[in-house]
Amino acid sequence: MQTEMIERQESPLAGVPAREGKYLTFSLAGEEYGIGILKVKEIIGMMPVTHVPRTPEFVKGVVNLRGKVIPVVDLRLRFALEAAAYTERTCIIVVEVAGANGSVMMGIVVDAVSEVLNIRGADIENTPAFGVRLNTDFILGMAKAAGGIKILLDIDKVLSSEDIVAIRHAA
């Protein structure tokens, strides 16, 4: 009876996505980021991207991935970072992003993929408050790993619903 009562109690983090787990880490403008490995479908090298007119600047265009048209977003531009020339380490991480009307496969351009890390919940801290005008909802948390900090992204929130609609129309 007592164990039954304990099981029914709400977790203090109820409704908050579980943050502990495996993350694909990558670099972008000298910083390290991570995406939950379950969101990652594959990693491909840079390939020719077909530009689609009238899309937001951060939408690089679309690629043909084994017969499927996938929209590609440059994460540097999405985060309002300085654009950089693509190198041999630049790659596209194909992710599945949840939108209001279902999931969308898309590619995100990153400077370089680093490694897959298993990050414990105890090593993840909440995003610091930077002020009321800065929206940090797309950050799951800050992970302390390998002597540094990895910014863990909620890839579903990196792009707004309007962005996903524009990207879906581009594809």
Secondary structure, DSSP 8 states (H G I E B T S, - for coil): -HHHHHHHS--TTTTS----EEEEEEEETTEEEEEEGGGEEEEEE----B--TTS-TTEEEEEEETTEEEEEEEHHHHTT-------TT-EEEEEEEEETTEEEEEEEEESEEEEEEEE-GGGEE------TT---TTEEEEEEETTEEEEEE-HHHHS-HHHHHHHHHH-
